[in-house]
Amino acid sequence: MVSNEEVLSFFRKELPVLATLRLKPIPLEMNDVLQEYAPADDLVRVINKYSEHFNVDISALNFDNYYPWVIPWFFRKWFTNKTVNQVSLPLTVKMFADSARAGKWLFD
């Protein structure tokens, strides 16, 4: 059985690491929104590798449900408290971990 940590470790290894302005790495966590963590082309590449690595059928994964994604401007929090209205669903590592245990994409 695939654990959450195995899937998280896979995504941490495959995706580029984000950093703060002071170059301190920001580690990816289970419930982080992947659309805000990595560009779409990196996500597509990693999701395909994930499918092969964990033997998961991702044919039901419809990217139209997860994009477009509005990435908030970095300084936005200093100018407004309004939340960004997303029209798409978030992708998280937890979703991929649950799907890895099932052997197929569970969401959509």
Gaussian input, Z-matrix of N, CA and C with variables (Angstrom, degrees):
# hf/3-21g

backbone

0 1
 N
 C     1     B1
 C     2     B2     1     A1
 N     3     B3     2     A2     1     D1
 C     4     B4     3     A3     2     D2
 C     5     B5     4     A4     3     D3
 N     6     B6     5     A5     4     D4
 C     7     B7     6     A6     5     D5
 C     8     B8     7     A7     6     D6
 N     9     B9     8     A8     7     D7
 C    10    B10     9     A9     8     D8
 C    11    B11    10    A10     9     D9
 N    12    B12    11    A11    10    D10
 C    13    B13    12    A12    11    D11
 C    14    B14    13    A13    12    D12
 N    15    B15    14    A14    13    D13
 C    16    B16    15    A15    14    D14
 C    17    B17    16    A16    15    D15
 N    18    B18    17    A17    16    D16
 C    19    B19    18    A18    17    D17
 C    20    B20    19    A19    18    D18
 N    21    B21    20    A20    19    D19
 C    22    B22    21    A21    20    D20
 C    23    B23    22    A22    21    D21
 N    24    B24    23    A23    22    D22
 C    25    B25    24    A24    23    D23
 C    26    B26    25    A25    24    D24
 N    27    B27    26    A26    25    D25
 C    28    B28    27    A27    26    D26
 C    29    B29    28    A28    27    D27
 N    30    B30    29    A29    28    D28
 C    31    B31    30    A30    29    D29
 C    32    B32    31    A31    30    D30
 N    33    B33    32    A32    31    D31
 C    34    B34    33    A33    32    D32
 C    35    B35    34    A34    33    D33
 N    36    B36    35    A35    34    D34
 C    37    B37    36    A36    35    D35
 C    38    B38    37    A37    36    D36
 N    39    B39    38    A38    37    D37
 C    40    B40    39    A39    38    D38
 C    41    B41    40    A40    39    D39
 N    42    B42    41    A41    40    D40
 C    43    B43    42    A42    41    D41
 C    44    B44    43    A43    42    D42
 N    45    B45    44    A44    43    D43
 C    46    B46    45    A45    44    D44
 C    47    B47    46    A46    45    D45
 N    48    B48    47    A47    46    D46
 C    49    B49    48    A48    47    D47
 C    50    B50    49    A49    48    D48
 N    51    B51    50    A50    49    D49
 C    52    B52    51    A51    50    D50
 C    53    B53    52    A52    51    D51
 N    54    B54    53    A53    52    D52
 C    55    B55    54    A54    53    D53
 C    56    B56    55    A55    54    D54
 N    57    B57    56    A56    55    D55
 C    58    B58    57    A57    56    D56
 C    59    B59    58    A58    57    D57
 N    60    B60    59    A59    58    D58
 C    61    B61    60    A60    59    D59
 C    62    B62    61    A61    60    D60
 N    63    B63    62    A62    61    D61
 C    64    B64    63    A63    62    D62
 C    65    B65    64    A64    63    D63
 N    66    B66    65    A65    64    D64
 C    67    B67    66    A66    65    D65
 C    68    B68    67    A67    66    D66
 N    69    B69    68    A68    67    D67
 C    70    B70    69    A69    68    D68
 C    71    B71    70    A70    69    D69
 N    72    B72    71    A71    70    D70
 C    73    B73    72    A72    71    D71
 C    74    B74    73    A73    72    D72
 N    75    B75    74    A74    73    D73
 C    76    B76    75    A75    74    D74
 C    77    B77    76    A76    75    D75
 N    78    B78    77    A77    76    D76
 C    79    B79    78    A78    77    D77
 C    80    B80    79    A79    78    D78
 N    81    B81    80    A80    79    D79
 C    82    B82    81    A81    80    D80
 C    83    B83    82    A82    81    D81
 N    84    B84    83    A83    82    D82
 C    85    B85    84    A84    83    D83
 C    86    B86    85    A85    84    D84
 N    87    B87    86    A86    85    D85
 C    88    B88    87    A87    86    D86
 C    89    B89    88    A88    87    D87
 N    90    B90    89    A89    88    D88
 C    91    B91    90    A90    89    D89
 C    92    B92    91    A91    90    D90
 N    93    B93    92    A92    91    D91
 C    94    B94    93    A93    92    D92
 C    95    B95    94    A94    93    D93
 N    96    B96    95    A95    94    D94
 C    97    B97    96    A96    95    D95
 C    98    B98    97    A97    96    D96
 N    99    B99    98    A98    97    D97
 C   100   B100    99    A99    98    D98
 C   101   B101   100   A100    99    D99
 N   102   B102   101   A101   100   D100
 C   103   B103   102   A102   101   D101
 C   104   B104   103   A103   102   D102
 N   105   B105   104   A104   103   D103
 C   106   B106   105   A105   104   D104
 C   107   B107   106   A106   105   D105
 N   108   B108   107   A107   106   D106
 C   109   B109   108   A108   107   D107
 C   110   B110   109   A109   108   D108
 N   111   B111   110   A110   109   D109
 C   112   B112   111   A111   110   D110
 C   113   B113   112   A112   111   D111
 N   114   B114   113   A113   112   D112
 C   115   B115   114   A114   113   D113
 C   116   B116   115   A115   114   D114
 N   117   B117   116   A116   115   D115
 C   118   B118   117   A117   116   D116
 C   119   B119   118   A118   117   D117
 N   120   B120   119   A119   118   D118
 C   121   B121   120   A120   119   D119
 C   122   B122   121   A121   120   D120
 N   123   B123   122   A122   121   D121
 C   124   B124   123   A123   122   D122
 C   125   B125   124   A124   123   D123
 N   126   B126   125   A125   124   D124
 C   127   B127   126   A126   125   D125
 C   128   B128   127   A127   126   D126
 N   129   B129   128   A128   127   D127
 C   130   B130   129   A129   128   D128
 C   131   B131   130   A130   129   D129
 N   132   B132   131   A131   130   D130
 C   133   B133   132   A132   131   D131
 C   134   B134   133   A133   132   D132
 N   135   B135   134   A134   133   D133
 C   136   B136   135   A135   134   D134
 C   137   B137   136   A136   135   D135
 N   138   B138   137   A137   136   D136
 C   139   B139   138   A138   137   D137
 C   140   B140   139   A139   138   D138
 N   141   B141   140   A140   139   D139
 C   142   B142   141   A141   140   D140
 C   143   B143   142   A142   141   D141
 N   144   B144   143   A143   142   D142
 C   145   B145   144   A144   143   D143
 C   146   B146   145   A145   144   D144
 N   147   B147   146   A146   145   D145
 C   148   B148   147   A147   146   D146
 C   149   B149   148   A148   147   D147
 N   150   B150   149   A149   148   D148
 C   151   B151   150   A150   149   D149
 C   152   B152   151   A151   150   D150
 N   153   B153   152   A152   151   D151
 C   154   B154   153   A153   152   D152
 C   155   B155   154   A154   153   D153
 N   156   B156   155   A155   154   D154
 C   157   B157   156   A156   155   D155
 C   158   B158   157   A157   156   D156
 N   159   B159   158   A158   157   D157
 C   160   B160   159   A159   158   D158
 C   161   B161   160   A160   159   D159
 N   162   B162   161   A161   160   D160
 C   163   B163   162   A162   161   D161
 C   164   B164   163   A163   162   D162
 N   165   B165   164   A164   163   D163
 C   166   B166   165   A165   164   D164
 C   167   B167   166   A166   165   D165
 N   168   B168   167   A167   166   D166
 C   169   B169   168   A168   167   D167
 C   170   B170   169   A169   168   D168
 N   171   B171   170   A170   169   D169
 C   172   B172   171   A171   170   D170
 C   173   B173   172   A172   171   D171
 N   174   B174   173   A173   172   D172
 C   175   B175   174   A174   173   D173
 C   176   B176   175   A175   174   D174
 N   177   B177   176   A176   175   D175
 C   178   B178   177   A177   176   D176
 C   179   B179   178   A178   177   D177
 N   180   B180   179   A179   178   D178
 C   181   B181   180   A180   179   D179
 C   182   B182   181   A181   180   D180
 N   183   B183   182   A182   181   D181
 C   184   B184   183   A183   182   D182
 C   185   B185   184   A184   183   D183
 N   186   B186   185   A185   184   D184
 C   187   B187   186   A186   185   D185
 C   188   B188   187   A187   186   D186
 N   189   B189   188   A188   187   D187
 C   190   B190   189   A189   188   D188
 C   191   B191   190   A190   189   D189
 N   192   B192   191   A191   190   D190
 C   193   B193   192   A192   191   D191
 C   194   B194   193   A193   192   D192
 N   195   B195   194   A194   193   D193
 C   196   B196   195   A195   194   D194
 C   197   B197   196   A196   195   D195
 N   198   B198   197   A197   196   D196
 C   199   B199   198   A198   197   D197
 C   200   B200   199   A199   198   D198
 N   201   B201   200   A200   199   D199
 C   202   B202   201   A201   200   D200
 C   203   B203   202   A202   201   D201
 N   204   B204   203   A203   202   D202
 C   205   B205   204   A204   203   D203
 C   206   B206   205   A205   204   D204
 N   207   B207   206   A206   205   D205
 C   208   B208   207   A207   206   D206
 C   209   B209   208   A208   207   D207
 N   210   B210   209   A209   208   D208
 C   211   B211   210   A210   209   D209
 C   212   B212   211   A211   210   D210
 N   213   B213   212   A212   211   D211
 C   214   B214   213   A213   212   D212
 C   215   B215   214   A214   213   D213
 N   216   B216   215   A215   214   D214
 C   217   B217   216   A216   215   D215
 C   218   B218   217   A217   216   D216
 N   219   B219   218   A218   217   D217
 C   220   B220   219   A219   218   D218
 C   221   B221   220   A220   219   D219
 N   222   B222   221   A221   220   D220
 C   223   B223   222   A222   221   D221
 C   224   B224   223   A223   222   D222
 N   225   B225   224   A224   223   D223
 C   226   B226   225   A225   224   D224
 C   227   B227   226   A226   225   D225
 N   228   B228   227   A227   226   D226
 C   229   B229   228   A228   227   D227
 C   230   B230   229   A229   228   D228
 N   231   B231   230   A230   229   D229
 C   232   B232   231   A231   230   D230
 C   233   B233   232   A232   231   D231
 N   234   B234   233   A233   232   D232
 C   235   B235   234   A234   233   D233
 C   236   B236   235   A235   234   D234
 N   237   B237   236   A236   235   D235
 C   238   B238   237   A237   236   D236
 C   239   B239   238   A238   237   D237
 N   240   B240   239   A239   238   D238
 C   241   B241   240   A240   239   D239
 C   242   B242   241   A241   240   D240
 N   243   B243   242   A242   241   D241
 C   244   B244   243   A243   242   D242
 C   245   B245   244   A244   243   D243
 N   246   B246   245   A245   244   D244
 C   247   B247   246   A246   245   D245
 C   248   B248   247   A247   246   D246
 N   249   B249   248   A248   247   D247
 C   250   B250   249   A249   248   D248
 C   251   B251   250   A250   249   D249
 N   252   B252   251   A251   250   D250
 C   253   B253   252   A252   251   D251
 C   254   B254   253   A253   252   D252
 N   255   B255   254   A254   253   D253
 C   256   B256   255   A255   254   D254
 C   257   B257   256   A256   255   D255
 N   258   B258   257   A257   256   D256
 C   259   B259   258   A258   257   D257
 C   260   B260   259   A259   258   D258
 N   261   B261   260   A260   259   D259
 C   262   B262   261   A261   260   D260
 C   263   B263   262   A262   261   D261
 N   264   B264   263   A263   262   D262
 C   265   B265   264   A264   263   D263
 C   266   B266   265   A265   264   D264
 N   267   B267   266   A266   265   D265
 C   268   B268   267   A267   266   D266
 C   269   B269   268   A268   267   D267
 N   270   B270   269   A269   268   D268
 C   271   B271   270   A270   269   D269
 C   272   B272   271   A271   270   D270
 N   273   B273   272   A272   271   D271
 C   274   B274   273   A273   272   D272
 C   275   B275   274   A274   273   D273
 N   276   B276   275   A275   274   D274
 C   277   B277   276   A276   275   D275
 C   278   B278   277   A277   276   D276
 N   279   B279   278   A278   277   D277
 C   280   B280   279   A279   278   D278
 C   281   B281   280   A280   279   D279
 N   282   B282   281   A281   280   D280
 C   283   B283   282   A282   281   D281
 C   284   B284   283   A283   282   D282
 N   285   B285   284   A284   283   D283
 C   286   B286   285   A285   284   D284
 C   287   B287   286   A286   285   D285
 N   288   B288   287   A287   286   D286
 C   289   B289   288   A288   287   D287
 C   290   B290   289   A289   288   D288
 N   291   B291   290   A290   289   D289
 C   292   B292   291   A291   290   D290
 C   293   B293   292   A292   291   D291
 N   294   B294   293   A293   292   D292
 C   295   B295   294   A294   293   D293
 C   296   B296   295   A295   294   D294
 N   297   B297   296   A296   295   D295
 C   298   B298   297   A297   296   D296
 C   299   B299   298   A298   297   D297
 N   300   B300   299   A299   298   D298
 C   301   B301   300   A300   299   D299
 C   302   B302   301   A301   300   D300
 N   303   B303   302   A302   301   D301
 C   304   B304   303   A303   302   D302
 C   305   B305   304   A304   303   D303
 N   306   B306   305   A305   304   D304
 C   307   B307   306   A306   305   D305
 C   308   B308   307   A307   306   D306
 N   309   B309   308   A308   307   D307
 C   310   B310   309   A309   308   D308
 C   311   B311   310   A310   309   D309
 N   312   B312   311   A311   310   D310
 C   313   B313   312   A312   311   D311
 C   314   B314   313   A313   312   D312
 N   315   B315   314   A314   313   D313
 C   316   B316   315   A315   314   D314
 C   317   B317   316   A316   315   D315
 N   318   B318   317   A317   316   D316
 C   319   B319   318   A318   317   D317
 C   320   B320   319   A319   318   D318
 N   321   B321   320   A320   319   D319
 C   322   B322   321   A321   320   D320
 C   323   B323   322   A322   321   D321

   B1=1.4519
   B2=1.5370
   B3=1.2945
   B4=1.4604
   B5=1.5292
   B6=1.3301
   B7=1.4698
   B8=1.5305
   B9=1.3194
   B10=1.4629
   B11=1.5256
   B12=1.3318
   B13=1.4662
   B14=1.5212
   B15=1.3347
   B16=1.4607
   B17=1.5224
   B18=1.3265
   B19=1.4655
   B20=1.5256
   B21=1.3280
   B22=1.4653
   B23=1.5222
   B24=1.3064
   B25=1.4587
   B26=1.5273
   B27=1.3193
   B28=1.4611
   B29=1.5292
   B30=1.3388
   B31=1.4606
   B32=1.5320
   B33=1.3283
   B34=1.4706
   B35=1.5261
   B36=1.3253
   B37=1.4615
   B38=1.5346
   B39=1.3115
   B40=1.4630
   B41=1.5325
   B42=1.3234
   B43=1.4710
   B44=1.5260
   B45=1.3298
   B46=1.4668
   B47=1.5345
   B48=1.3118
   B49=1.4654
   B50=1.5325
   B51=1.3278
   B52=1.4619
   B53=1.5207
   B54=1.3363
   B55=1.4659
   B56=1.5233
   B57=1.3299
   B58=1.4603
   B59=1.5301
   B60=1.3176
   B61=1.4700
   B62=1.5215
   B63=1.3239
   B64=1.4690
   B65=1.5252
   B66=1.3583
   B67=1.4593
   B68=1.5272
   B69=1.3295
   B70=1.4633
   B71=1.5276
   B72=1.3428
   B73=1.4673
   B74=1.5294
   B75=1.3262
   B76=1.4557
   B77=1.5248
   B78=1.3242
   B79=1.4666
   B80=1.5286
   B81=1.3031
   B82=1.4583
   B83=1.5202
   B84=1.3323
   B85=1.4602
   B86=1.5239
   B87=1.3180
   B88=1.4653
   B89=1.5215
   B90=1.3241
   B91=1.4627
   B92=1.5256
   B93=1.3281
   B94=1.4654
   B95=1.5210
   B96=1.3226
   B97=1.4615
   B98=1.5240
   B99=1.3116
   B100=1.4679
   B101=1.5266
   B102=1.3274
   B103=1.4636
   B104=1.5213
   B105=1.3328
   B106=1.4594
   B107=1.5211
   B108=1.3160
   B109=1.4584
   B110=1.5232
   B111=1.3428
   B112=1.4682
   B113=1.5273
   B114=1.3264
   B115=1.4744
   B116=1.5303
   B117=1.3215
   B118=1.4667
   B119=1.5226
   B120=1.3341
   B121=1.4689
   B122=1.5266
   B123=1.3342
   B124=1.4724
   B125=1.5249
   B126=1.3341
   B127=1.4617
   B128=1.5265
   B129=1.3184
   B130=1.4669
   B131=1.5255
   B132=1.3186
   B133=1.4707
   B134=1.5296
   B135=1.3220
   B136=1.4639
   B137=1.5282
   B138=1.3178
   B139=1.4658
   B140=1.5321
   B141=1.3115
   B142=1.4708
   B143=1.5302
   B144=1.3435
   B145=1.4666
   B146=1.5316
   B147=1.3283
   B148=1.4719
   B149=1.5291
   B150=1.3251
   B151=1.4545
   B152=1.5279
   B153=1.3151
   B154=1.4621
   B155=1.5323
   B156=1.3295
   B157=1.4702
   B158=1.5339
   B159=1.3322
   B160=1.4588
   B161=1.5320
   B162=1.3520
   B163=1.4668
   B164=1.5301
   B165=1.3279
   B166=1.4605
   B167=1.5269
   B168=1.3259
   B169=1.4587
   B170=1.5264
   B171=1.3225
   B172=1.4766
   B173=1.5194
   B174=1.3280
   B175=1.4648
   B176=1.5309
   B177=1.3204
   B178=1.4695
   B179=1.5288
   B180=1.3311
   B181=1.4691
   B182=1.5268
   B183=1.3114
   B184=1.4608
   B185=1.5249
   B186=1.3382
   B187=1.4631
   B188=1.5245
   B189=1.3167
   B190=1.4663
   B191=1.5259
   B192=1.3369
   B193=1.4673
   B194=1.5321
   B195=1.3376
   B196=1.4642
   B197=1.5292
   B198=1.3223
   B199=1.4722
   B200=1.5103
   B201=1.3019
   B202=1.4651
   B203=1.5221
   B204=1.3095
   B205=1.4644
   B206=1.5184
   B207=1.3289
   B208=1.4592
   B209=1.5260
   B210=1.3255
   B211=1.4647
   B212=1.5273
   B213=1.3391
   B214=1.4688
   B215=1.5230
   B216=1.3081
   B217=1.4523
   B218=1.5242
   B219=1.3309
   B220=1.4625
   B221=1.5336
   B222=1.3194
   B223=1.4716
   B224=1.5307
   B225=1.3070
   B226=1.4552
   B227=1.5300
   B228=1.3320
   B229=1.4665
   B230=1.5271
   B231=1.3469
   B232=1.4607
   B233=1.5241
   B234=1.3246
   B235=1.4595
   B236=1.5193
   B237=1.3360
   B238=1.4621
   B239=1.5237
   B240=1.3223
   B241=1.4642
   B242=1.5256
   B243=1.3303
   B244=1.4562
   B245=1.5231
   B246=1.3168
   B247=1.4548
   B248=1.5297
   B249=1.3080
   B250=1.4601
   B251=1.5278
   B252=1.3110
   B253=1.4664
   B254=1.5252
   B255=1.3129
   B256=1.4639
   B257=1.5279
   B258=1.3218
   B259=1.4561
   B260=1.5283
   B261=1.3148
   B262=1.4637
   B263=1.5255
   B264=1.3097
   B265=1.4576
   B266=1.5264
   B267=1.3423
   B268=1.4651
   B269=1.5300
   B270=1.3237
   B271=1.4669
   B272=1.5161
   B273=1.3302
   B274=1.4557
   B275=1.5269
   B276=1.3108
   B277=1.4603
   B278=1.5295
   B279=1.3268
   B280=1.4710
   B281=1.5238
   B282=1.3310
   B283=1.4608
   B284=1.5336
   B285=1.3309
   B286=1.4558
   B287=1.5238
   B288=1.3284
   B289=1.4653
   B290=1.5314
   B291=1.3255
   B292=1.4635
   B293=1.5319
   B294=1.3195
   B295=1.4663
   B296=1.5280
   B297=1.3221
   B298=1.4663
   B299=1.5307
   B300=1.3112
   B301=1.4667
   B302=1.5265
   B303=1.3395
   B304=1.4687
   B305=1.5266
   B306=1.3454
   B307=1.4550
   B308=1.5075
   B309=1.3321
   B310=1.4662
   B311=1.5260
   B312=1.3369
   B313=1.4617
   B314=1.5224
   B315=1.3315
   B316=1.4710
   B317=1.5218
   B318=1.3026
   B319=1.4544
   B320=1.5252
   B321=1.2882
   B322=1.4777
   B323=1.4760
   A1=109.09
   A2=115.05
   A3=121.72
   A4=109.48
   A5=116.30
   A6=120.09
   A7=110.55
   A8=114.37
   A9=120.33
   A10=110.62
   A11=116.10
   A12=120.82
   A13=112.32
   A14=117.21
   A15=119.87
   A16=111.35
   A17=115.98
   A18=120.42
   A19=109.82
   A20=117.16
   A21=120.44
   A22=110.56
   A23=117.18
   A24=121.52
   A25=111.18
   A26=116.92
   A27=121.38
   A28=110.69
   A29=117.20
   A30=120.40
   A31=111.45
   A32=117.35
   A33=119.85
   A34=111.02
   A35=116.96
   A36=121.09
   A37=111.46
   A38=117.31
   A39=121.66
   A40=114.23
   A41=117.93
   A42=120.17
   A43=110.88
   A44=116.87
   A45=119.35
   A46=109.71
   A47=116.36
   A48=121.48
   A49=109.91
   A50=115.43
   A51=120.40
   A52=109.37
   A53=115.62
   A54=119.96
   A55=109.36
   A56=115.33
   A57=121.08
   A58=108.70
   A59=116.22
   A60=120.21
   A61=111.68
   A62=116.91
   A63=121.24
   A64=112.10
   A65=115.20
   A66=123.66
   A67=114.55
   A68=116.19
   A69=120.63
   A70=107.63
   A71=117.66
   A72=120.25
   A73=112.31
   A74=115.62
   A75=122.14
   A76=106.78
   A77=118.43
   A78=120.01
   A79=111.48
   A80=115.50
   A81=122.32
   A82=108.81
   A83=117.21
   A84=122.59
   A85=110.03
   A86=117.73
   A87=123.08
   A88=113.75
   A89=118.01
   A90=120.62
   A91=113.98
   A92=117.10
   A93=119.89
   A94=109.70
   A95=116.19
   A96=121.28
   A97=108.14
   A98=115.74
   A99=120.47
   A100=112.61
   A101=117.86
   A102=120.24
   A103=111.86
   A104=116.97
   A105=120.76
   A106=111.45
   A107=116.83
   A108=120.75
   A109=112.94
   A110=117.18
   A111=120.42
   A112=110.41
   A113=116.95
   A114=120.53
   A115=111.08
   A116=116.07
   A117=121.87
   A118=112.62
   A119=117.87
   A120=119.08
   A121=111.62
   A122=117.65
   A123=120.73
   A124=110.52
   A125=116.66
   A126=119.98
   A127=111.60
   A128=116.68
   A129=120.02
   A130=110.16
   A131=116.49
   A132=121.27
   A133=110.67
   A134=116.93
   A135=121.31
   A136=111.51
   A137=117.66
   A138=120.56
   A139=110.20
   A140=117.12
   A141=119.69
   A142=111.18
   A143=117.09
   A144=120.52
   A145=110.66
   A146=116.09
   A147=121.91
   A148=109.70
   A149=116.51
   A150=121.66
   A151=111.40
   A152=116.39
   A153=120.78
   A154=111.63
   A155=115.87
   A156=121.01
   A157=112.25
   A158=116.65
   A159=121.10
   A160=113.07
   A161=116.49
   A162=122.37
   A163=111.34
   A164=115.49
   A165=122.32
   A166=109.01
   A167=116.50
   A168=121.96
   A169=108.40
   A170=116.54
   A171=120.49
   A172=111.79
   A173=117.49
   A174=120.54
   A175=111.94
   A176=118.84
   A177=121.95
   A178=112.36
   A179=117.61
   A180=121.21
   A181=109.10
   A182=116.74
   A183=123.11
   A184=108.78
   A185=116.87
   A186=121.03
   A187=112.82
   A188=117.72
   A189=120.20
   A190=111.91
   A191=117.03
   A192=120.11
   A193=112.31
   A194=117.02
   A195=121.22
   A196=113.52
   A197=116.44
   A198=121.27
   A199=108.76
   A200=121.09
   A201=127.00
   A202=111.58
   A203=115.32
   A204=122.95
   A205=108.09
   A206=116.35
   A207=121.45
   A208=108.06
   A209=116.20
   A210=120.35
   A211=107.30
   A212=116.66
   A213=119.47
   A214=111.79
   A215=114.75
   A216=122.29
   A217=108.23
   A218=118.61
   A219=122.95
   A220=112.56
   A221=118.12
   A222=121.52
   A223=112.68
   A224=117.65
   A225=122.20
   A226=112.22
   A227=117.43
   A228=121.26
   A229=113.00
   A230=117.38
   A231=120.00
   A232=112.39
   A233=116.58
   A234=119.85
   A235=114.13
   A236=117.75
   A237=119.94
   A238=110.36
   A239=114.96
   A240=121.04
   A241=111.23
   A242=116.76
   A243=120.57
   A244=110.28
   A245=115.63
   A246=119.96
   A247=109.52
   A248=115.59
   A249=121.13
   A250=107.30
   A251=116.43
   A252=120.51
   A253=109.59
   A254=115.37
   A255=120.86
   A256=109.03
   A257=116.14
   A258=120.64
   A259=110.66
   A260=116.86
   A261=122.24
   A262=110.37
   A263=115.47
   A264=121.80
   A265=110.63
   A266=117.76
   A267=119.87
   A268=111.79
   A269=115.74
   A270=122.79
   A271=107.60
   A272=117.27
   A273=120.64
   A274=110.05
   A275=116.55
   A276=121.46
   A277=109.35
   A278=117.49
   A279=121.96
   A280=110.91
   A281=117.16
   A282=120.94
   A283=110.53
   A284=115.88
   A285=119.97
   A286=111.61
   A287=117.61
   A288=120.99
   A289=110.45
   A290=117.11
   A291=120.77
   A292=110.65
   A293=116.44
   A294=121.02
   A295=111.39
   A296=117.70
   A297=121.31
   A298=110.23
   A299=116.29
   A300=119.66
   A301=111.54
   A302=117.01
   A303=121.13
   A304=112.36
   A305=117.26
   A306=120.78
   A307=114.32
   A308=116.64
   A309=121.26
   A310=108.85
   A311=115.51
   A312=120.75
   A313=108.76
   A314=117.06
   A315=122.65
   A316=113.93
   A317=117.96
   A318=120.63
   A319=110.45
   A320=118.98
   A321=127.98
   A322=108.12
   D1=137.18
   D2=-178.28
   D3=-82.24
   D4=132.88
   D5=179.79
   D6=-95.94
   D7=161.24
   D8=175.93
   D9=-57.92
   D10=-40.61
   D11=-178.01
   D12=-64.12
   D13=-36.53
   D14=178.23
   D15=-63.36
   D16=-44.42
   D17=-179.38
   D18=-68.95
   D19=-42.38
   D20=177.99
   D21=-61.08
   D22=-43.98
   D23=178.49
   D24=-61.29
   D25=-40.72
   D26=177.53
   D27=-60.12
   D28=-49.51
   D29=-178.96
   D30=-66.02
   D31=-37.55
   D32=177.30
   D33=-63.25
   D34=-37.15
   D35=-178.96
   D36=-73.08
   D37=-36.95
   D38=-172.34
   D39=-87.81
   D40=-30.84
   D41=-177.70
   D42=-89.80
   D43=148.35
   D44=174.69
   D45=-63.93
   D46=146.63
   D47=-177.10
   D48=-86.92
   D49=131.59
   D50=173.86
   D51=-79.43
   D52=157.13
   D53=178.36
   D54=-140.53
   D55=156.58
   D56=175.99
   D57=-77.04
   D58=177.67
   D59=177.43
   D60=-61.68
   D61=-25.62
   D62=178.49
   D63=-92.48
   D64=14.16
   D65=177.01
   D66=66.64
   D67=22.80
   D68=174.22
   D69=-82.59
   D70=125.08
   D71=-177.96
   D72=-61.18
   D73=142.86
   D74=175.75
   D75=-109.84
   D76=103.30
   D77=-177.10
   D78=-70.33
   D79=142.86
   D80=176.73
   D81=-70.12
   D82=137.51
   D83=178.51
   D84=-117.88
   D85=167.20
   D86=-174.75
   D87=-56.59
   D88=-39.85
   D89=-174.19
   D90=-104.28
   D91=11.67
   D92=175.54
   D93=-68.30
   D94=144.53
   D95=178.07
   D96=-77.67
   D97=116.27
   D98=-175.83
   D99=-65.49
   D100=-30.85
   D101=178.95
   D102=-64.10
   D103=-26.79
   D104=178.20
   D105=-90.25
   D106=-16.45
   D107=-176.65
   D108=-89.75
   D109=-34.49
   D110=-175.49
   D111=-142.56
   D112=151.99
   D113=176.85
   D114=-65.19
   D115=155.69
   D116=-176.64
   D117=-57.54
   D118=-40.49
   D119=-178.32
   D120=-65.53
   D121=-35.65
   D122=175.38
   D123=-67.32
   D124=-40.25
   D125=-179.97
   D126=-63.83
   D127=-42.53
   D128=179.62
   D129=-60.70
   D130=-45.41
   D131=179.25
   D132=-60.25
   D133=-46.93
   D134=-177.20
   D135=-69.71
   D136=-37.09
   D137=178.85
   D138=-65.05
   D139=-38.73
   D140=176.51
   D141=-64.67
   D142=-40.86
   D143=176.62
   D144=-66.00
   D145=-38.89
   D146=177.83
   D147=-59.16
   D148=-44.73
   D149=-179.56
   D150=-58.72
   D151=-43.78
   D152=179.06
   D153=-71.31
   D154=-43.73
   D155=-175.90
   D156=-64.38
   D157=-43.98
   D158=-176.32
   D159=-101.31
   D160=3.46
   D161=179.71
   D162=55.03
   D163=55.56
   D164=-178.44
   D165=-112.65
   D166=131.64
   D167=176.43
   D168=-79.35
   D169=109.82
   D170=-178.61
   D171=-104.25
   D172=16.59
   D173=-177.91
   D174=-62.40
   D175=-24.69
   D176=178.91
   D177=-83.91
   D178=-6.74
   D179=-179.61
   D180=-72.99
   D181=114.82
   D182=-178.32
   D183=-108.01
   D184=107.09
   D185=-176.93
   D186=-64.16
   D187=-21.52
   D188=177.87
   D189=-62.97
   D190=-23.83
   D191=177.61
   D192=-76.79
   D193=-16.75
   D194=-173.64
   D195=-114.88
   D196=-7.11
   D197=177.95
   D198=-135.31
   D199=147.97
   D200=8.21
   D201=-75.80
   D202=153.68
   D203=178.66
   D204=-123.79
   D205=128.37
   D206=179.85
   D207=-89.16
   D208=116.92
   D209=177.85
   D210=-93.14
   D211=119.48
   D212=-177.83
   D213=-63.47
   D214=142.43
   D215=175.81
   D216=-60.62
   D217=138.18
   D218=-175.02
   D219=-55.31
   D220=-42.44
   D221=-176.01
   D222=-88.39
   D223=5.09
   D224=-175.91
   D225=-56.39
   D226=-39.44
   D227=-175.98
   D228=-62.00
   D229=-19.70
   D230=178.60
   D231=-87.15
   D232=-11.08
   D233=-176.48
   D234=-112.54
   D235=-22.04
   D236=-179.07
   D237=-154.93
   D238=152.63
   D239=176.28
   D240=-102.23
   D241=-2.06
   D242=-179.41
   D243=-65.98
   D244=140.41
   D245=176.87
   D246=-79.90
   D247=154.73
   D248=177.35
   D249=-82.01
   D250=127.14
   D251=178.70
   D252=-84.23
   D253=112.06
   D254=178.94
   D255=-92.10
   D256=139.44
   D257=176.58
   D258=-98.09
   D259=-6.60
   D260=-177.68
   D261=-117.05
   D262=163.50
   D263=179.58
   D264=-84.35
   D265=149.09
   D266=177.06
   D267=-80.82
   D268=145.89
   D269=171.84
   D270=-102.86
   D271=132.67
   D272=178.24
   D273=-129.52
   D274=161.41
   D275=176.74
   D276=-63.12
   D277=-34.33
   D278=178.92
   D279=-57.77
   D280=-39.28
   D281=178.02
   D282=-62.13
   D283=-40.62
   D284=179.77
   D285=-71.66
   D286=-33.68
   D287=177.47
   D288=-67.02
   D289=-44.00
   D290=177.93
   D291=-62.38
   D292=-41.26
   D293=179.36
   D294=-67.71
   D295=-35.18
   D296=179.09
   D297=-63.56
   D298=-39.05
   D299=177.87
   D300=-67.44
   D301=-32.95
   D302=-179.25
   D303=-84.95
   D304=-22.09
   D305=-179.12
   D306=85.37
   D307=3.23
   D308=177.84
   D309=-153.04
   D310=160.84
   D311=179.63
   D312=-69.31
   D313=123.43
   D314=-173.85
   D315=-95.08
   D316=-12.11
   D317=-171.15
   D318=-110.85
   D319=150.67
   D320=177.95
   D321=128.01

